[in-house]
Amino acid sequence: MTTETNQNQTPTIWIIVLHWRGADYTKACISSLRGLTYPNYKVLLVDNGSPDKDGPAIAKFFPEVTLLKLDENLGFAGGANAGIKYCLAQKAEWIWLLNNDTKVAIDSLELLVQEALISPEAGMLGAMVHTGSGDKFVASGRGEIDFLKAKTYLKQDVPQGKSSVACDWISGSNLLMRALALTESGLFDETYFLYFEDTELCHRMRLTGWQCLLVPKARVEHVGGASTEGERRYWRFYYYTRNRLLFFRHYLKGSRALPAHFFIAGHLARHLISLPLKGSRGLKQLRAEYLGLRDYMSGKLGKATCLNWCE
């Protein structure tokens, strides 16, 4: 890991909003950016092959936004990478990646940048993620990886008294990324396509010597799963099953992988028994998990070609 000293206390931040479906979510996200207290940022809207081809229509509402239109859906990993490459070509030092179903608190970017500038070891920084509304919201953000049980967590405890907290990974719903760290560690692994790509990049970055920091006072609201609503909910089970195996198999070698395989096998075995008892939804989830396992075993990675039944 190498670090640079940035004397500019308000560096230009490129903000990527990744859009595939849900134009109303995307408009609300960009609208929330207009209230940011941080004074120096540019917004890149990435139309990730949206089937509605609505990226240009959305951009017309926001003349300050630059539009990058992709011809096909490259998944979260590929769409984000396309945006990151564009920003790096513009000599960006910092890139803030946002899901289109997020809305940001007005001081969120200011708090993230303040912490970034005093933390030269930070390659990634993220805000607390709030889901829900009013008194019913749930705050999470401190990502942990349990290599023994082959599980990942976003902890809901809110760290007190610290401006930042080191963690294993940060939710891809909002990531402030240092360009230098991306250059050294590489971008998102596009074989994941969707889910686990944020965990993998954070872990790879940490192996390179960078830190992932959660900034508890920064806040981002996140609907969660907006692009996989309705029947597409079963995409989550497919990609989670496949990519969980991909991630832990890649980073656990030899005998270290045995406990993880045991826990994954136990998880799938329990679902084989319990899901058929839950009716058609349970059977569809079981089918998605089976297909994820099958494609992992056969080496079919990237964008799935077997999910047309749950479009």
ChimeraX commands (.cxc) that place a marker at each C-alpha (Angstrom):
marker #1 position 0.00,0.00,0.00 radius 0.5
marker #1 position 1.19,3.48,-0.81 radius 0.5
marker #1 position -0.39,6.69,0.39 radius 0.5
marker #1 position -0.58,10.20,-0.94 radius 0.5
marker #1 position -0.89,13.51,0.87 radius 0.5
marker #1 position -3.76,15.66,-0.34 radius 0.5
marker #1 position -3.49,19.25,0.81 radius 0.5
marker #1 position -6.84,20.10,-0.78 radius 0.5
marker #1 position -9.46,19.93,1.97 radius 0.5
marker #1 position -12.29,19.87,-0.56 radius 0.5
marker #1 position -11.15,17.50,-3.32 radius 0.5
marker #1 position -13.53,16.93,-6.21 radius 0.5
marker #1 position -15.64,13.85,-5.49 radius 0.5
marker #1 position -17.14,11.99,-8.40 radius 0.5
marker #1 position -20.48,10.46,-7.37 radius 0.5
marker #1 position -21.70,7.45,-9.34 radius 0.5
marker #1 position -25.41,6.61,-9.25 radius 0.5
marker #1 position -25.91,3.16,-10.74 radius 0.5
marker #1 position -29.30,2.79,-12.45 radius 0.5
marker #1 position -30.91,-0.31,-13.95 radius 0.5
marker #1 position -34.59,-0.16,-13.02 radius 0.5
marker #1 position -36.66,2.08,-10.76 radius 0.5
marker #1 position -36.57,5.54,-12.31 radius 0.5
marker #1 position -38.41,7.06,-9.34 radius 0.5
marker #1 position -35.77,5.72,-6.96 radius 0.5
marker #1 position -33.01,7.14,-9.13 radius 0.5
marker #1 position -34.63,10.56,-9.32 radius 0.5
marker #1 position -35.05,10.63,-5.53 radius 0.5
marker #1 position -31.40,9.66,-5.06 radius 0.5
marker #1 position -30.08,12.40,-7.35 radius 0.5
marker #1 position -32.47,14.93,-5.82 radius 0.5
marker #1 position -31.03,14.16,-2.38 radius 0.5
marker #1 position -27.54,14.93,-3.69 radius 0.5
marker #1 position -28.59,18.48,-4.44 radius 0.5
marker #1 position -28.82,19.16,-0.71 radius 0.5
marker #1 position -25.28,18.05,0.13 radius 0.5
marker #1 position -23.30,20.43,2.30 radius 0.5
marker #1 position -20.07,19.27,0.68 radius 0.5
marker #1 position -19.29,21.89,-1.98 radius 0.5
marker #1 position -17.20,20.09,-4.59 radius 0.5
marker #1 position -18.66,17.11,-6.40 radius 0.5
marker #1 position -19.75,15.87,-9.81 radius 0.5
marker #1 position -22.48,13.33,-10.52 radius 0.5
marker #1 position -22.23,10.50,-13.05 radius 0.5
marker #1 position -25.45,8.60,-13.81 radius 0.5
marker #1 position -24.67,5.13,-15.17 radius 0.5
marker #1 position -27.58,3.66,-17.12 radius 0.5
marker #1 position -26.65,0.00,-16.73 radius 0.5
marker #1 position -28.49,-1.27,-19.79 radius 0.5
marker #1 position -31.86,-0.39,-18.27 radius 0.5
marker #1 position -34.63,-2.31,-20.11 radius 0.5
marker #1 position -36.76,0.85,-20.03 radius 0.5
marker #1 position -33.92,2.82,-21.67 radius 0.5
marker #1 position -34.82,5.65,-19.31 radius 0.5
marker #1 position -31.36,6.94,-18.46 radius 0.5
marker #1 position -31.54,9.88,-20.91 radius 0.5
marker #1 position -35.05,10.77,-19.71 radius 0.5
marker #1 position -33.85,10.84,-16.09 radius 0.5
marker #1 position -30.80,12.92,-17.00 radius 0.5
marker #1 position -33.06,15.60,-18.52 radius 0.5
marker #1 position -34.38,16.35,-15.02 radius 0.5
marker #1 position -30.85,16.98,-13.77 radius 0.5
marker #1 position -28.75,19.13,-16.11 radius 0.5
marker #1 position -25.80,18.95,-13.71 radius 0.5
marker #1 position -25.52,15.18,-14.24 radius 0.5
marker #1 position -23.22,13.43,-16.72 radius 0.5
marker #1 position -24.83,10.36,-18.33 radius 0.5
marker #1 position -22.93,7.18,-19.16 radius 0.5
marker #1 position -25.20,4.84,-21.10 radius 0.5
marker #1 position -24.31,1.14,-21.32 radius 0.5
marker #1 position -25.78,-1.13,-23.98 radius 0.5
marker #1 position -26.49,-4.05,-21.65 radius 0.5
marker #1 position -26.89,-4.89,-17.99 radius 0.5
marker #1 position -23.41,-5.65,-16.69 radius 0.5
marker #1 position -24.60,-6.33,-13.15 radius 0.5
marker #1 position -23.64,-4.28,-10.14 radius 0.5
marker #1 position -19.97,-5.19,-10.57 radius 0.5
marker #1 position -19.72,-4.45,-14.29 radius 0.5
marker #1 position -21.90,-1.33,-14.20 radius 0.5
marker #1 position -19.96,0.08,-11.26 radius 0.5
marker #1 position -16.66,-0.69,-13.00 radius 0.5
marker #1 position -17.74,1.16,-16.12 radius 0.5
marker #1 position -18.52,4.21,-14.01 radius 0.5
marker #1 position -15.29,3.93,-12.03 radius 0.5
marker #1 position -13.22,3.71,-15.22 radius 0.5
marker #1 position -14.93,6.84,-16.54 radius 0.5
marker #1 position -14.18,8.72,-13.33 radius 0.5
marker #1 position -10.57,7.55,-13.21 radius 0.5
marker #1 position -10.14,8.80,-16.78 radius 0.5
marker #1 position -11.25,12.20,-15.47 radius 0.5
marker #1 position -8.40,12.04,-12.91 radius 0.5
marker #1 position -10.76,11.45,-9.98 radius 0.5
marker #1 position -9.03,10.99,-6.62 radius 0.5
marker #1 position -12.19,9.90,-4.82 radius 0.5
marker #1 position -15.33,8.17,-6.09 radius 0.5
marker #1 position -18.58,7.78,-4.14 radius 0.5
marker #1 position -20.62,4.85,-5.45 radius 0.5
marker #1 position -24.33,4.84,-4.63 radius 0.5
marker #1 position -27.18,2.44,-5.31 radius 0.5
marker #1 position -30.05,4.16,-7.06 radius 0.5
marker #1 position -32.41,3.28,-4.17 radius 0.5
marker #1 position -30.45,5.36,-1.66 radius 0.5
marker #1 position -31.04,8.87,-0.35 radius 0.5
marker #1 position -28.22,10.67,1.42 radius 0.5
marker #1 position -28.24,12.90,4.48 radius 0.5
marker #1 position -27.07,16.40,3.66 radius 0.5
marker #1 position -23.84,16.11,5.69 radius 0.5
marker #1 position -23.06,12.51,4.72 radius 0.5
marker #1 position -20.43,13.23,2.08 radius 0.5
marker #1 position -18.85,16.00,4.14 radius 0.5
marker #1 position -18.41,13.62,7.09 radius 0.5
marker #1 position -16.98,10.88,4.87 radius 0.5
marker #1 position -14.49,13.23,3.22 radius 0.5
marker #1 position -13.40,14.69,6.56 radius 0.5
marker #1 position -12.57,11.20,7.80 radius 0.5
marker #1 position -10.91,10.23,4.54 radius 0.5
marker #1 position -8.55,13.19,4.65 radius 0.5
marker #1 position -7.26,12.32,8.13 radius 0.5
marker #1 position -7.06,8.57,7.40 radius 0.5
marker #1 position -4.40,7.94,4.76 radius 0.5
marker #1 position -4.74,4.20,5.35 radius 0.5
marker #1 position -8.41,4.18,4.28 radius 0.5
marker #1 position -9.14,2.73,0.86 radius 0.5
marker #1 position -12.90,2.50,1.42 radius 0.5
marker #1 position -15.24,4.46,3.67 radius 0.5
marker #1 position -18.96,4.01,4.18 radius 0.5
marker #1 position -21.86,5.60,6.01 radius 0.5
marker #1 position -24.32,3.91,8.33 radius 0.5
marker #1 position -27.12,2.40,6.27 radius 0.5
marker #1 position -30.65,3.18,7.47 radius 0.5
marker #1 position -33.57,1.12,6.23 radius 0.5
marker #1 position -37.17,1.89,7.16 radius 0.5
marker #1 position -38.46,5.24,8.36 radius 0.5
marker #1 position -39.24,7.22,11.50 radius 0.5
marker #1 position -38.76,5.25,14.71 radius 0.5
marker #1 position -38.85,1.95,12.80 radius 0.5
marker #1 position -35.61,2.27,10.89 radius 0.5
marker #1 position -32.76,-0.21,11.28 radius 0.5
marker #1 position -29.20,1.10,11.15 radius 0.5
marker #1 position -26.38,-1.17,10.00 radius 0.5
marker #1 position -23.00,-0.81,8.45 radius 0.5
marker #1 position -20.13,-2.58,10.21 radius 0.5
marker #1 position -19.43,-5.51,7.94 radius 0.5
marker #1 position -17.93,-8.68,9.38 radius 0.5
marker #1 position -16.77,-11.87,7.67 radius 0.5
marker #1 position -16.96,-15.16,9.56 radius 0.5
marker #1 position -14.62,-17.45,7.65 radius 0.5
marker #1 position -15.36,-20.39,9.93 radius 0.5
marker #1 position -19.11,-20.41,9.21 radius 0.5
marker #1 position -18.77,-18.93,5.71 radius 0.5
marker #1 position -21.10,-16.05,6.53 radius 0.5
marker #1 position -21.07,-12.28,6.22 radius 0.5
marker #1 position -22.87,-9.80,8.45 radius 0.5
marker #1 position -23.79,-6.13,8.53 radius 0.5
marker #1 position -23.89,-5.39,12.24 radius 0.5
marker #1 position -26.71,-3.22,13.54 radius 0.5
marker #1 position -24.84,-1.92,16.57 radius 0.5
marker #1 position -23.98,1.76,16.25 radius 0.5
marker #1 position -20.39,2.45,17.41 radius 0.5
marker #1 position -20.24,5.26,19.94 radius 0.5
marker #1 position -17.52,7.81,20.58 radius 0.5
marker #1 position -15.44,7.16,17.46 radius 0.5
marker #1 position -15.28,9.11,14.23 radius 0.5
marker #1 position -14.59,5.88,12.32 radius 0.5
marker #1 position -14.45,2.14,12.93 radius 0.5
marker #1 position -12.38,-0.37,10.97 radius 0.5
marker #1 position -14.43,-3.24,9.55 radius 0.5
marker #1 position -14.07,-6.23,7.23 radius 0.5
marker #1 position -16.32,-4.86,4.52 radius 0.5
marker #1 position -18.79,-2.08,3.72 radius 0.5
marker #1 position -22.15,-2.31,1.99 radius 0.5
marker #1 position -21.98,-1.57,-1.73 radius 0.5
marker #1 position -25.03,0.65,-1.30 radius 0.5
marker #1 position -22.58,3.47,-0.54 radius 0.5
marker #1 position -18.82,3.33,-0.94 radius 0.5
marker #1 position -16.40,6.25,-0.90 radius 0.5
marker #1 position -13.39,4.79,-2.69 radius 0.5
marker #1 position -9.86,6.14,-2.94 radius 0.5
marker #1 position -8.67,6.03,-6.54 radius 0.5
marker #1 position -5.15,5.04,-5.51 radius 0.5
marker #1 position -6.49,2.05,-3.56 radius 0.5
marker #1 position -8.56,0.97,-6.56 radius 0.5
marker #1 position -5.52,1.27,-8.80 radius 0.5
marker #1 position -3.48,-0.94,-6.47 radius 0.5
marker #1 position -6.17,-3.48,-5.57 radius 0.5
marker #1 position -8.20,-3.62,-8.78 radius 0.5
marker #1 position -11.88,-2.95,-9.41 radius 0.5
marker #1 position -14.93,-5.13,-8.71 radius 0.5
marker #1 position -14.66,-8.77,-9.80 radius 0.5
marker #1 position -17.24,-9.06,-12.57 radius 0.5
marker #1 position -17.53,-12.84,-12.25 radius 0.5
marker #1 position -19.79,-12.14,-9.25 radius 0.5
marker #1 position -22.15,-9.95,-11.32 radius 0.5
marker #1 position -24.47,-9.30,-8.37 radius 0.5
marker #1 position -24.04,-9.81,-4.60 radius 0.5
marker #1 position -20.80,-10.47,-2.69 radius 0.5
marker #1 position -18.83,-8.24,-5.07 radius 0.5
marker #1 position -18.63,-5.53,-2.40 radius 0.5
marker #1 position -17.43,-8.02,0.21 radius 0.5
marker #1 position -14.83,-9.40,-2.16 radius 0.5
marker #1 position -13.41,-6.01,-3.17 radius 0.5
marker #1 position -13.20,-4.81,0.43 radius 0.5
marker #1 position -11.46,-8.02,1.48 radius 0.5
marker #1 position -9.03,-7.84,-1.44 radius 0.5
marker #1 position -8.30,-4.21,-0.64 radius 0.5
marker #1 position -7.57,-5.09,2.98 radius 0.5
marker #1 position -5.20,-7.84,1.85 radius 0.5
marker #1 position -3.37,-5.16,-0.14 radius 0.5
marker #1 position -2.87,-3.17,3.07 radius 0.5
marker #1 position -5.73,-0.67,2.94 radius 0.5
marker #1 position -8.45,-0.27,5.56 radius 0.5
marker #1 position -12.22,-0.19,5.26 radius 0.5
marker #1 position -13.71,2.41,7.61 radius 0.5
marker #1 position -17.28,2.89,8.75 radius 0.5
marker #1 position -18.13,6.52,9.59 radius 0.5
marker #1 position -21.00,6.19,12.12 radius 0.5
marker #1 position -22.16,9.81,11.99 radius 0.5
marker #1 position -22.63,9.71,8.21 radius 0.5
marker #1 position -26.05,8.45,7.15 radius 0.5
marker #1 position -27.53,6.99,3.99 radius 0.5
marker #1 position -31.10,5.72,3.64 radius 0.5
marker #1 position -31.40,2.55,1.58 radius 0.5
marker #1 position -34.56,0.81,0.39 radius 0.5
marker #1 position -32.63,-2.38,-0.38 radius 0.5
marker #1 position -33.39,-4.85,-3.17 radius 0.5
marker #1 position -35.21,-2.29,-5.33 radius 0.5
marker #1 position -33.78,-3.84,-8.50 radius 0.5
marker #1 position -34.85,-7.33,-7.44 radius 0.5
marker #1 position -38.46,-6.73,-6.50 radius 0.5
marker #1 position -41.35,-9.05,-7.36 radius 0.5
marker #1 position -40.38,-12.30,-9.01 radius 0.5
marker #1 position -36.81,-11.09,-9.34 radius 0.5
marker #1 position -36.45,-11.64,-5.60 radius 0.5
marker #1 position -35.31,-15.14,-6.51 radius 0.5
marker #1 position -32.26,-13.68,-8.18 radius 0.5
marker #1 position -30.98,-12.94,-4.68 radius 0.5
marker #1 position -31.09,-16.60,-3.66 radius 0.5
marker #1 position -29.38,-17.72,-6.85 radius 0.5
marker #1 position -26.53,-15.20,-6.72 radius 0.5
marker #1 position -26.11,-15.44,-2.95 radius 0.5
marker #1 position -25.77,-19.24,-3.12 radius 0.5
marker #1 position -23.37,-19.21,-6.05 radius 0.5
marker #1 position -21.25,-16.27,-4.96 radius 0.5
marker #1 position -21.02,-17.32,-1.34 radius 0.5
marker #1 position -19.36,-20.52,-2.53 radius 0.5
marker #1 position -17.19,-18.57,-4.97 radius 0.5
marker #1 position -15.94,-16.12,-2.35 radius 0.5
marker #1 position -15.14,-18.56,0.45 radius 0.5
marker #1 position -13.69,-21.19,-1.86 radius 0.5
marker #1 position -11.35,-18.55,-3.32 radius 0.5
marker #1 position -10.09,-17.21,0.00 radius 0.5
marker #1 position -10.03,-20.43,2.03 radius 0.5
marker #1 position -7.46,-23.01,0.98 radius 0.5
marker #1 position -6.85,-26.59,2.05 radius 0.5
marker #1 position -8.07,-27.68,5.47 radius 0.5
marker #1 position -9.18,-24.12,6.29 radius 0.5
marker #1 position -12.04,-24.58,3.82 radius 0.5
marker #1 position -13.50,-27.69,5.48 radius 0.5
marker #1 position -15.56,-25.98,8.22 radius 0.5
marker #1 position -16.91,-23.47,5.72 radius 0.5
marker #1 position -17.98,-26.22,3.35 radius 0.5
marker #1 position -19.65,-28.03,6.26 radius 0.5
marker #1 position -21.71,-24.97,7.22 radius 0.5
marker #1 position -22.69,-24.20,3.63 radius 0.5
marker #1 position -23.72,-27.81,3.04 radius 0.5
marker #1 position -25.74,-27.78,6.26 radius 0.5
marker #1 position -27.49,-24.56,5.23 radius 0.5
marker #1 position -28.48,-26.01,1.86 radius 0.5
marker #1 position -29.57,-29.33,3.42 radius 0.5
marker #1 position -31.87,-27.54,5.88 radius 0.5
marker #1 position -33.43,-25.60,3.04 radius 0.5
marker #1 position -33.94,-28.82,1.08 radius 0.5
marker #1 position -36.18,-29.98,3.93 radius 0.5
marker #1 position -37.83,-26.74,5.02 radius 0.5
marker #1 position -38.47,-24.79,1.82 radius 0.5
marker #1 position -40.90,-27.27,0.17 radius 0.5
marker #1 position -43.12,-26.82,3.24 radius 0.5
marker #1 position -43.53,-23.12,2.42 radius 0.5
marker #1 position -45.54,-23.56,-0.75 radius 0.5
marker #1 position -44.74,-22.14,-4.18 radius 0.5
marker #1 position -42.46,-19.40,-2.86 radius 0.5
marker #1 position -40.39,-21.92,-0.97 radius 0.5
marker #1 position -40.13,-24.16,-4.03 radius 0.5
marker #1 position -39.03,-21.22,-6.18 radius 0.5
marker #1 position -36.37,-20.27,-3.63 radius 0.5
marker #1 position -35.17,-23.86,-3.56 radius 0.5
marker #1 position -34.98,-23.89,-7.35 radius 0.5
marker #1 position -32.94,-20.69,-7.36 radius 0.5
marker #1 position -30.54,-22.05,-4.75 radius 0.5
marker #1 position -30.17,-25.33,-6.64 radius 0.5
marker #1 position -29.36,-23.45,-9.85 radius 0.5
marker #1 position -26.82,-21.32,-8.01 radius 0.5
marker #1 position -25.13,-24.45,-6.65 radius 0.5
marker #1 position -25.25,-26.13,-10.06 radius 0.5
marker #1 position -23.72,-23.17,-11.87 radius 0.5
marker #1 position -20.99,-22.80,-9.27 radius 0.5
marker #1 position -20.09,-26.48,-9.60 radius 0.5
marker #1 position -20.00,-26.20,-13.40 radius 0.5
marker #1 position -18.04,-22.94,-13.40 radius 0.5
marker #1 position -20.82,-20.80,-14.89 radius 0.5
marker #1 position -20.11,-17.37,-13.45 radius 0.5
marker #1 position -20.92,-13.78,-14.38 radius 0.5
marker #1 position -24.47,-13.09,-15.56 radius 0.5
marker #1 position -26.80,-16.03,-15.04 radius 0.5
marker #1 position -28.53,-17.51,-18.08 radius 0.5
marker #1 position -31.03,-19.66,-16.16 radius 0.5
marker #1 position -33.25,-17.06,-14.45 radius 0.5
marker #1 position -35.72,-16.24,-17.21 radius 0.5
marker #1 position -38.44,-17.99,-15.19 radius 0.5
marker #1 position -38.27,-15.28,-12.50 radius 0.5
marker #1 position -38.01,-12.13,-14.60 radius 0.5
marker link #1:1,2 radius 0.2
marker link #1:2,3 radius 0.2
marker link #1:3,4 radius 0.2
marker link #1:4,5 radius 0.2
marker link #1:5,6 radius 0.2
marker link #1:6,7 radius 0.2
marker link #1:7,8 radius 0.2
marker link #1:8,9 radius 0.2
marker link #1:9,10 radius 0.2
marker link #1:10,11 radius 0.2
marker link #1:11,12 radius 0.2
marker link #1:12,13 radius 0.2
marker link #1:13,14 radius 0.2
marker link #1:14,15 radius 0.2
marker link #1:15,16 radius 0.2
marker link #1:16,17 radius 0.2
marker link #1:17,18 radius 0.2
marker link #1:18,19 radius 0.2
marker link #1:19,20 radius 0.2
marker link #1:20,21 radius 0.2
marker link #1:21,22 radius 0.2
marker link #1:22,23 radius 0.2
marker link #1:23,24 radius 0.2
marker link #1:24,25 radius 0.2
marker link #1:25,26 radius 0.2
marker link #1:26,27 radius 0.2
marker link #1:27,28 radius 0.2
marker link #1:28,29 radius 0.2
marker link #1:29,30 radius 0.2
marker link #1:30,31 radius 0.2
marker link #1:31,32 radius 0.2
marker link #1:32,33 radius 0.2
marker link #1:33,34 radius 0.2
marker link #1:34,35 radius 0.2
marker link #1:35,36 radius 0.2
marker link #1:36,37 radius 0.2
marker link #1:37,38 radius 0.2
marker link #1:38,39 radius 0.2
marker link #1:39,40 radius 0.2
marker link #1:40,41 radius 0.2
marker link #1:41,42 radius 0.2
marker link #1:42,43 radius 0.2
marker link #1:43,44 radius 0.2
marker link #1:44,45 radius 0.2
marker link #1:45,46 radius 0.2
marker link #1:46,47 radius 0.2
marker link #1:47,48 radius 0.2
marker link #1:48,49 radius 0.2
marker link #1:49,50 radius 0.2
marker link #1:50,51 radius 0.2
marker link #1:51,52 radius 0.2
marker link #1:52,53 radius 0.2
marker link #1:53,54 radius 0.2
marker link #1:54,55 radius 0.2
marker link #1:55,56 radius 0.2
marker link #1:56,57 radius 0.2
marker link #1:57,58 radius 0.2
marker link #1:58,59 radius 0.2
marker link #1:59,60 radius 0.2
marker link #1:60,61 radius 0.2
marker link #1:61,62 radius 0.2
marker link #1:62,63 radius 0.2
marker link #1:63,64 radius 0.2
marker link #1:64,65 radius 0.2
marker link #1:65,66 radius 0.2
marker link #1:66,67 radius 0.2
marker link #1:67,68 radius 0.2
marker link #1:68,69 radius 0.2
marker link #1:69,70 radius 0.2
marker link #1:70,71 radius 0.2
marker link #1:71,72 radius 0.2
marker link #1:72,73 radius 0.2
marker link #1:73,74 radius 0.2
marker link #1:74,75 radius 0.2
marker link #1:75,76 radius 0.2
marker link #1:76,77 radius 0.2
marker link #1:77,78 radius 0.2
marker link #1:78,79 radius 0.2
marker link #1:79,80 radius 0.2
marker link #1:80,81 radius 0.2
marker link #1:81,82 radius 0.2
marker link #1:82,83 radius 0.2
marker link #1:83,84 radius 0.2
marker link #1:84,85 radius 0.2
marker link #1:85,86 radius 0.2
marker link #1:86,87 radius 0.2
marker link #1:87,88 radius 0.2
marker link #1:88,89 radius 0.2
marker link #1:89,90 radius 0.2
marker link #1:90,91 radius 0.2
marker link #1:91,92 radius 0.2
marker link #1:92,93 radius 0.2
marker link #1:93,94 radius 0.2
marker link #1:94,95 radius 0.2
marker link #1:95,96 radius 0.2
marker link #1:96,97 radius 0.2
marker link #1:97,98 radius 0.2
marker link #1:98,99 radius 0.2
marker link #1:99,100 radius 0.2
marker link #1:100,101 radius 0.2
marker link #1:101,102 radius 0.2
marker link #1:102,103 radius 0.2
marker link #1:103,104 radius 0.2
marker link #1:104,105 radius 0.2
marker link #1:105,106 radius 0.2
marker link #1:106,107 radius 0.2
marker link #1:107,108 radius 0.2
marker link #1:108,109 radius 0.2
marker link #1:109,110 radius 0.2
marker link #1:110,111 radius 0.2
marker link #1:111,112 radius 0.2
marker link #1:112,113 radius 0.2
marker link #1:113,114 radius 0.2
marker link #1:114,115 radius 0.2
marker link #1:115,116 radius 0.2
marker link #1:116,117 radius 0.2
marker link #1:117,118 radius 0.2
marker link #1:118,119 radius 0.2
marker link #1:119,120 radius 0.2
marker link #1:120,121 radius 0.2
marker link #1:121,122 radius 0.2
marker link #1:122,123 radius 0.2
marker link #1:123,124 radius 0.2
marker link #1:124,125 radius 0.2
marker link #1:125,126 radius 0.2
marker link #1:126,127 radius 0.2
marker link #1:127,128 radius 0.2
marker link #1:128,129 radius 0.2
marker link #1:129,130 radius 0.2
marker link #1:130,131 radius 0.2
marker link #1:131,132 radius 0.2
marker link #1:132,133 radius 0.2
marker link #1:133,134 radius 0.2
marker link #1:134,135 radius 0.2
marker link #1:135,136 radius 0.2
marker link #1:136,137 radius 0.2
marker link #1:137,138 radius 0.2
marker link #1:138,139 radius 0.2
marker link #1:139,140 radius 0.2
marker link #1:140,141 radius 0.2
marker link #1:141,142 radius 0.2
marker link #1:142,143 radius 0.2
marker link #1:143,144 radius 0.2
marker link #1:144,145 radius 0.2
marker link #1:145,146 radius 0.2
marker link #1:146,147 radius 0.2
marker link #1:147,148 radius 0.2
marker link #1:148,149 radius 0.2
marker link #1:149,150 radius 0.2
marker link #1:150,151 radius 0.2
marker link #1:151,152 radius 0.2
marker link #1:152,153 radius 0.2
marker link #1:153,154 radius 0.2
marker link #1:154,155 radius 0.2
marker link #1:155,156 radius 0.2
marker link #1:156,157 radius 0.2
marker link #1:157,158 radius 0.2
marker link #1:158,159 radius 0.2
marker link #1:159,160 radius 0.2
marker link #1:160,161 radius 0.2
marker link #1:161,162 radius 0.2
marker link #1:162,163 radius 0.2
marker link #1:163,164 radius 0.2
marker link #1:164,165 radius 0.2
marker link #1:165,166 radius 0.2
marker link #1:166,167 radius 0.2
marker link #1:167,168 radius 0.2
marker link #1:168,169 radius 0.2
marker link #1:169,170 radius 0.2
marker link #1:170,171 radius 0.2
marker link #1:171,172 radius 0.2
marker link #1:172,173 radius 0.2
marker link #1:173,174 radius 0.2
marker link #1:174,175 radius 0.2
marker link #1:175,176 radius 0.2
marker link #1:176,177 radius 0.2
marker link #1:177,178 radius 0.2
marker link #1:178,179 radius 0.2
marker link #1:179,180 radius 0.2
marker link #1:180,181 radius 0.2
marker link #1:181,182 radius 0.2
marker link #1:182,183 radius 0.2
marker link #1:183,184 radius 0.2
marker link #1:184,185 radius 0.2
marker link #1:185,186 radius 0.2
marker link #1:186,187 radius 0.2
marker link #1:187,188 radius 0.2
marker link #1:188,189 radius 0.2
marker link #1:189,190 radius 0.2
marker link #1:190,191 radius 0.2
marker link #1:191,192 radius 0.2
marker link #1:192,193 radius 0.2
marker link #1:193,194 radius 0.2
marker link #1:194,195 radius 0.2
marker link #1:195,196 radius 0.2
marker link #1:196,197 radius 0.2
marker link #1:197,198 radius 0.2
marker link #1:198,199 radius 0.2
marker link #1:199,200 radius 0.2
marker link #1:200,201 radius 0.2
marker link #1:201,202 radius 0.2
marker link #1:202,203 radius 0.2
marker link #1:203,204 radius 0.2
marker link #1:204,205 radius 0.2
marker link #1:205,206 radius 0.2
marker link #1:206,207 radius 0.2
marker link #1:207,208 radius 0.2
marker link #1:208,209 radius 0.2
marker link #1:209,210 radius 0.2
marker link #1:210,211 radius 0.2
marker link #1:211,212 radius 0.2
marker link #1:212,213 radius 0.2
marker link #1:213,214 radius 0.2
marker link #1:214,215 radius 0.2
marker link #1:215,216 radius 0.2
marker link #1:216,217 radius 0.2
marker link #1:217,218 radius 0.2
marker link #1:218,219 radius 0.2
marker link #1:219,220 radius 0.2
marker link #1:220,221 radius 0.2
marker link #1:221,222 radius 0.2
marker link #1:222,223 radius 0.2
marker link #1:223,224 radius 0.2
marker link #1:224,225 radius 0.2
marker link #1:225,226 radius 0.2
marker link #1:226,227 radius 0.2
marker link #1:227,228 radius 0.2
marker link #1:228,229 radius 0.2
marker link #1:229,230 radius 0.2
marker link #1:230,231 radius 0.2
marker link #1:231,232 radius 0.2
marker link #1:232,233 radius 0.2
marker link #1:233,234 radius 0.2
marker link #1:234,235 radius 0.2
marker link #1:235,236 radius 0.2
marker link #1:236,237 radius 0.2
marker link #1:237,238 radius 0.2
marker link #1:238,239 radius 0.2
marker link #1:239,240 radius 0.2
marker link #1:240,241 radius 0.2
marker link #1:241,242 radius 0.2
marker link #1:242,243 radius 0.2
marker link #1:243,244 radius 0.2
marker link #1:244,245 radius 0.2
marker link #1:245,246 radius 0.2
marker link #1:246,247 radius 0.2
marker link #1:247,248 radius 0.2
marker link #1:248,249 radius 0.2
marker link #1:249,250 radius 0.2
marker link #1:250,251 radius 0.2
marker link #1:251,252 radius 0.2
marker link #1:252,253 radius 0.2
marker link #1:253,254 radius 0.2
marker link #1:254,255 radius 0.2
marker link #1:255,256 radius 0.2
marker link #1:256,257 radius 0.2
marker link #1:257,258 radius 0.2
marker link #1:258,259 radius 0.2
marker link #1:259,260 radius 0.2
marker link #1:260,261 radius 0.2
marker link #1:261,262 radius 0.2
marker link #1:262,263 radius 0.2
marker link #1:263,264 radius 0.2
marker link #1:264,265 radius 0.2
marker link #1:265,266 radius 0.2
marker link #1:266,267 radius 0.2
marker link #1:267,268 radius 0.2
marker link #1:268,269 radius 0.2
marker link #1:269,270 radius 0.2
marker link #1:270,271 radius 0.2
marker link #1:271,272 radius 0.2
marker link #1:272,273 radius 0.2
marker link #1:273,274 radius 0.2
marker link #1:274,275 radius 0.2
marker link #1:275,276 radius 0.2
marker link #1:276,277 radius 0.2
marker link #1:277,278 radius 0.2
marker link #1:278,279 radius 0.2
marker link #1:279,280 radius 0.2
marker link #1:280,281 radius 0.2
marker link #1:281,282 radius 0.2
marker link #1:282,283 radius 0.2
marker link #1:283,284 radius 0.2
marker link #1:284,285 radius 0.2
marker link #1:285,286 radius 0.2
marker link #1:286,287 radius 0.2
marker link #1:287,288 radius 0.2
marker link #1:288,289 radius 0.2
marker link #1:289,290 radius 0.2
marker link #1:290,291 radius 0.2
marker link #1:291,292 radius 0.2
marker link #1:292,293 radius 0.2
marker link #1:293,294 radius 0.2
marker link #1:294,295 radius 0.2
marker link #1:295,296 radius 0.2
marker link #1:296,297 radius 0.2
marker link #1:297,298 radius 0.2
marker link #1:298,299 radius 0.2
marker link #1:299,300 radius 0.2
marker link #1:300,301 radius 0.2
marker link #1:301,302 radius 0.2
marker link #1:302,303 radius 0.2
marker link #1:303,304 radius 0.2
marker link #1:304,305 radius 0.2
marker link #1:305,306 radius 0.2
marker link #1:306,307 radius 0.2
marker link #1:307,308 radius 0.2
marker link #1:308,309 radius 0.2
marker link #1:309,310 radius 0.2
marker link #1:310,311 radius 0.2
view
